[in-house]
Amino acid sequence: MKKMVITVEIWKEGNMFTSYCPELDVASCGHTAEEARKNLIEVIEIQLEETAKLGTLKNFLEEAGYVLEADMLKTEKKMIDFKEISIPVEM
């Protein structure tokens, strides 16, 4: 079995948490940050299983920028900065 490196971003939106994987452009949610993370991993696992069944997994991963290195699927996409900033908005 191969392993895959992903990024998980989590935001609080009202009473819910949204989780997002930018490499695969997949999102999920939950009532807690941990639930949102767990749900995102489940959605990604289902996506990978279904594309494998369709015979399109390799293409899906290549389009997302993933390459196989040893037993690890990696992408050159790396988050290098993440912060909130304020910009002026004229309304």
MDTraj code that builds the backbone (N, CA, C; nanometers):
import mdtraj as md
import numpy as np

residues = "MET LYS LYS MET VAL ILE THR VAL GLU ILE TRP LYS GLU GLY ASN MET PHE THR SER TYR CYS PRO GLU LEU ASP VAL ALA SER CYS GLY HIS THR ALA GLU GLU ALA ARG LYS ASN LEU ILE GLU VAL ILE GLU ILE GLN LEU GLU GLU THR ALA LYS LEU GLY THR LEU LYS ASN PHE LEU GLU GLU ALA GLY TYR VAL LEU GLU ALA ASP MET LEU LYS THR GLU LYS LYS MET ILE ASP PHE LYS GLU ILE SER ILE PRO VAL GLU MET".split()
xyz = np.array([
    [0.0838, -0.1177, 0.0000],
    [0.0000, 0.0000, 0.0000],
    [0.0885, 0.1243, 0.0000],
    [0.0511, 0.2211, -0.0793],
    [0.1240, 0.3479, -0.0891],
    [0.0657, 0.4482, 0.0111],
    [0.1435, 0.5484, 0.0447],
    [0.0961, 0.6573, 0.1300],
    [0.0955, 0.7842, 0.0470],
    [0.0144, 0.8806, 0.0912],
    [-0.0032, 1.0046, 0.0174],
    [0.0101, 1.1228, 0.1123],
    [0.0823, 1.2250, 0.0722],
    [0.0976, 1.3465, 0.1517],
    [-0.0073, 1.4472, 0.1041],
    [-0.0902, 1.4968, 0.1983],
    [-0.1905, 1.5978, 0.1658],
    [-0.1825, 1.7116, 0.2666],
    [-0.2418, 1.8236, 0.2297],
    [-0.2553, 1.9372, 0.3201],
    [-0.4012, 1.9442, 0.3625],
    [-0.4259, 1.9672, 0.4903],
    [-0.5626, 1.9845, 0.5402],
    [-0.5744, 2.1251, 0.5981],
    [-0.6627, 2.2042, 0.5390],
    [-0.6933, 2.3375, 0.5911],
    [-0.8281, 2.3283, 0.6622],
    [-0.8403, 2.3938, 0.7780],
    [-0.9667, 2.3909, 0.8523],
    [-1.0050, 2.5333, 0.8906],
    [-1.1309, 2.5666, 0.8633],
    [-1.1864, 2.6963, 0.9003],
    [-1.3084, 2.6774, 0.9868],
    [-1.3312, 2.7705, 1.0760],
    [-1.4545, 2.7729, 1.1545],
    [-1.5499, 2.8678, 1.0841],
    [-1.6682, 2.8176, 1.0529],
    [-1.7713, 2.8975, 0.9872],
    [-1.8988, 2.8858, 1.0699],
    [-1.9280, 2.9885, 1.1490],
    [-2.0431, 2.9813, 1.2382],
    [-2.0203, 2.8721, 1.3412],
    [-2.1137, 2.7768, 1.3487],
    [-2.1021, 2.6657, 1.4432],
    [-2.0378, 2.5419, 1.3818],
    [-1.9963, 2.5503, 1.2562],
    [-1.9406, 2.4345, 1.1848],
    [-1.7943, 2.4596, 1.1495],
    [-1.7247, 2.3519, 1.1182],
    [-1.5865, 2.3587, 1.0731],
    [-1.5814, 2.3018, 0.9311],
    [-1.5107, 2.3697, 0.8434],
    [-1.4927, 2.3247, 0.7061],
    [-1.3479, 2.2822, 0.6892],
    [-1.3283, 2.1664, 0.6291],
    [-1.1930, 2.1179, 0.6006],
    [-1.1752, 2.1114, 0.4496],
    [-1.0522, 2.1381, 0.4035],
    [-1.0259, 2.1469, 0.2598],
    [-0.8872, 2.0930, 0.2291],
    [-0.8761, 2.0164, 0.1214],
    [-0.7479, 1.9678, 0.0715],
    [-0.7218, 2.0375, -0.0616],
    [-0.6330, 2.1378, -0.0643],
    [-0.6106, 2.2136, -0.1876],
    [-0.5491, 2.1318, -0.3003],
    [-0.4675, 2.0332, -0.2682],
    [-0.4042, 1.9528, -0.3735],
    [-0.5080, 1.8791, -0.4571],
    [-0.6133, 1.8294, -0.3916],
    [-0.7159, 1.7504, -0.4608],
    [-0.8440, 1.8291, -0.4844],
    [-0.8524, 1.9511, -0.4315],
    [-0.9709, 2.0360, -0.4414],
    [-1.0937, 1.9627, -0.3886],
    [-1.0802, 1.9091, -0.2672],
    [-1.1862, 1.8329, -0.2008],
    [-1.2125, 1.8969, -0.0648],
    [-1.3415, 1.9062, -0.0285],
    [-1.3791, 1.9676, 0.0996],
    [-1.4785, 1.8800, 0.1740],
    [-1.4878, 1.9036, 0.3047],
    [-1.5867, 1.8374, 0.3889],
    [-1.6129, 1.9293, 0.5075],
    [-1.6906, 1.8807, 0.6050],
    [-1.7206, 1.9637, 0.7212],
    [-1.7502, 1.8749, 0.8413],
    [-1.7657, 1.9390, 0.9574],
    [-1.7989, 1.8672, 1.0796],
    [-1.8313, 1.9648, 1.1903],
    [-1.8801, 1.9121, 1.3018],
    [-1.9159, 1.9959, 1.4157],
    [-1.7946, 2.0368, 1.4987],
    [-1.6822, 1.9666, 1.4807],
    [-1.5558, 2.0012, 1.5463],
    [-1.4463, 1.9990, 1.4405],
    [-1.3322, 2.0583, 1.4729],
    [-1.2202, 2.0565, 1.3796],
    [-1.1765, 1.9133, 1.3521],
    [-1.1720, 1.8311, 1.4540],
    [-1.1300, 1.6915, 1.4364],
    [-1.2297, 1.6148, 1.3509],
    [-1.3588, 1.6377, 1.3709],
    [-1.4605, 1.5705, 1.2887],
    [-1.4488, 1.6144, 1.1423],
    [-1.4244, 1.7437, 1.1200],
    [-1.4086, 1.7942, 0.9835],
    [-1.2869, 1.7303, 0.9173],
    [-1.1768, 1.7157, 0.9909],
    [-1.0554, 1.6525, 0.9388],
    [-1.0825, 1.5058, 0.9058],
    [-1.1462, 1.4354, 0.9979],
    [-1.1787, 1.2941, 0.9773],
    [-1.2701, 1.2767, 0.8555],
    [-1.3716, 1.3625, 0.8432],
    [-1.4641, 1.3542, 0.7307],
    [-1.3942, 1.3823, 0.5981],
    [-1.2987, 1.4762, 0.5988],
    [-1.2237, 1.5056, 0.4766],
    [-1.1419, 1.3847, 0.4337],
    [-1.0753, 1.3208, 0.5268],
    [-0.9958, 1.2025, 0.4941],
    [-1.0856, 1.0930, 0.4378],
    [-1.2041, 1.0771, 0.4953],
    [-1.2984, 0.9768, 0.4449],
    [-1.3418, 1.0095, 0.3018],
    [-1.3710, 1.1363, 0.2743],
    [-1.4112, 1.1770, 0.1395],
    [-1.2976, 1.1514, 0.0401],
    [-1.1753, 1.1819, 0.0799],
    [-1.0601, 1.1584, -0.0081],
    [-1.0431, 1.0090, -0.0334],
    [-1.0553, 0.9276, 0.0702],
    [-1.0432, 0.7824, 0.0527],
    [-1.1494, 0.7298, -0.0438],
    [-1.2719, 0.7786, -0.0316],
    [-1.3794, 0.7374, -0.1229],
    [-1.3474, 0.7824, -0.2645],
    [-1.3002, 0.9068, -0.2801],
    [-1.2636, 0.9582, -0.4133],
    [-1.1569, 0.8705, -0.4771],
    [-1.0554, 0.8333, -0.4003],
    [-0.9479, 0.7497, -0.4531],
    [-0.9992, 0.6098, -0.4882],
    [-1.0846, 0.5522, -0.4037],
    [-1.1417, 0.4198, -0.4316],
    [-1.2266, 0.4210, -0.5581],
    [-1.3107, 0.5224, -0.5720],
    [-1.4004, 0.5289, -0.6872],
    [-1.3246, 0.5540, -0.8180],
    [-1.2245, 0.6411, -0.8139],
    [-1.1474, 0.6635, -0.9364],
    [-1.0663, 0.5391, -0.9709],
    [-1.0221, 0.4639, -0.8705],
    [-0.9521, 0.3375, -0.8970],
    [-1.0463, 0.2389, -0.9648],
    [-1.1708, 0.2292, -0.9154],
    [-1.2692, 0.1394, -0.9766],
    [-1.2973, 0.1770, -1.1218],
    [-1.2966, 0.3076, -1.1509],
    [-1.3213, 0.3557, -1.2865],
    [-1.1984, 0.3453, -1.3765],
    [-1.0824, 0.3149, -1.3157],
    [-0.9586, 0.3066, -1.3924],
    [-0.8973, 0.4417, -1.4223],
    [-0.9377, 0.5442, -1.3475],
    [-0.8880, 0.6792, -1.3738],
    [-0.8035, 0.7351, -1.2584],
    [-0.7652, 0.6509, -1.1641],
    [-0.6904, 0.6979, -1.0475],
    [-0.5570, 0.7603, -1.0875],
    [-0.4821, 0.6934, -1.1727],
    [-0.3512, 0.7461, -1.2133],
    [-0.3667, 0.8833, -1.2781],
    [-0.4642, 0.8990, -1.3652],
    [-0.4883, 1.0268, -1.4317],
    [-0.5306, 1.1339, -1.3310],
    [-0.6198, 1.0976, -1.2365],
    [-0.6650, 1.1901, -1.1328],
    [-0.5468, 1.2429, -1.0519],
    [-0.4584, 1.1519, -1.0108],
    [-0.3426, 1.1919, -0.9309],
    [-0.2436, 1.2751, -1.0120],
    [-0.2228, 1.2384, -1.1383],
    [-0.1321, 1.3162, -1.2234],
    [-0.1855, 1.4575, -1.2438],
    [-0.3169, 1.4710, -1.2656],
    [-0.3768, 1.6039, -1.2828],
    [-0.3636, 1.6877, -1.1562],
    [-0.3620, 1.6221, -1.0405],
    [-0.3444, 1.6924, -0.9135],
    [-0.1970, 1.7221, -0.8848],
    [-0.1073, 1.6739, -0.9715],
    [0.0353, 1.7023, -0.9554],
    [0.1121, 1.6004, -0.8750],
    [0.0543, 1.4834, -0.8495],
    [0.1212, 1.3821, -0.7679],
    [0.2112, 1.2919, -0.8516],
    [0.3240, 1.2553, -0.7918],
    [0.4164, 1.1582, -0.8504],
    [0.4504, 1.0558, -0.7425],
    [0.4831, 0.9359, -0.7849],
    [0.5180, 0.8291, -0.6922],
    [0.6682, 0.8306, -0.6688],
    [0.7080, 0.8443, -0.5420],
    [0.8485, 0.8385, -0.5015],
    [0.8584, 0.7298, -0.3960],
    [0.9240, 0.6196, -0.4315],
    [0.9301, 0.5008, -0.3445],
    [0.7874, 0.4544, -0.3190],
    [0.7433, 0.4499, -0.1940],
    [0.6057, 0.4105, -0.1626],
    [0.5203, 0.5299, -0.1221],
    [0.5638, 0.6511, -0.1605],
    [0.4943, 0.7727, -0.1187],
    [0.4508, 0.8530, -0.2406],
    [0.3216, 0.8909, -0.2432],
    [0.2713, 0.9822, -0.3451],
    [0.2934, 1.1233, -0.2937],
    [0.3663, 1.2037, -0.3711],
    [0.3990, 1.3394, -0.3296],
    [0.3668, 1.4363, -0.4419],
    [0.3485, 1.5611, -0.4048],
    [0.3282, 1.6668, -0.5021],
    [0.4266, 1.7790, -0.4734],
    [0.4604, 1.8519, -0.5781],
    [0.5505, 1.9660, -0.5586],
    [0.4755, 2.0875, -0.5061],
    [0.3419, 2.0807, -0.5040],
    [0.2638, 2.1902, -0.4473],
    [0.2852, 2.1909, -0.2973],
    [0.3379, 2.2990, -0.2454],
    [0.3638, 2.3109, -0.1019],
    [0.3092, 2.4435, -0.0518],
    [0.2340, 2.4394, 0.0564],
    [0.1888, 2.5626, 0.1184],
    [0.3090, 2.6250, 0.1889],
    [0.3397, 2.7469, 0.1526],
    [0.4558, 2.8118, 0.2130],
    [0.4172, 2.9265, 0.3055],
    [0.2910, 2.9697, 0.2978],
    [0.2497, 3.0795, 0.3839],
    [0.0976, 3.0765, 0.3964],
    [0.0495, 3.1091, 0.5145],
    [-0.0934, 3.1153, 0.5369],
    [-0.1169, 3.2116, 0.6511],
    [-0.1745, 3.3271, 0.6213],
    [-0.2041, 3.4226, 0.7270],
    [-0.3174, 3.5125, 0.6841],
    [-0.3846, 3.5694, 0.7813],
    [-0.4901, 3.6652, 0.7545],
    [-0.4269, 3.8019, 0.7372],
    [-0.4719, 3.8742, 0.6347],
    [-0.4262, 4.0104, 0.6144],
    [-0.5479, 4.0992, 0.5907],
    [-0.5321, 4.2272, 0.6094],
    [-0.6395, 4.3231, 0.5898],
    [-0.6064, 4.4087, 0.4672],
    [-0.7047, 4.4198, 0.3765],
    [-0.6860, 4.5059, 0.2593],
    [-0.8036, 4.6031, 0.2499],
    [-0.7829, 4.7215, 0.1941],
    [-0.8928, 4.8181, 0.1858],
    [-0.9940, 4.7775, 0.0788],
    [-1.1208, 4.8027, 0.1091],
    [-1.2306, 4.7747, 0.0159],
    [-1.3171, 4.8991, 0.0080],
    [-1.3283, 4.9569, -0.1111],
    [-1.4131, 5.0750, -0.1287],
    [-1.5537, 5.0290, -0.1637],
    [-1.6499, 5.0720, -0.0840],
    [-1.7903, 5.0335, -0.1087],
    [-1.8779, 5.1554, -0.1205],
])
top = md.Topology()
chain = top.add_chain()
for i, resn in enumerate(residues, 1):
    res = top.add_residue(resn, chain, resSeq=i)
    for name in ("N", "CA", "C"):
        top.add_atom(name, md.element.get_by_symbol(name[0]), res)
traj = md.Trajectory(xyz[None], top)
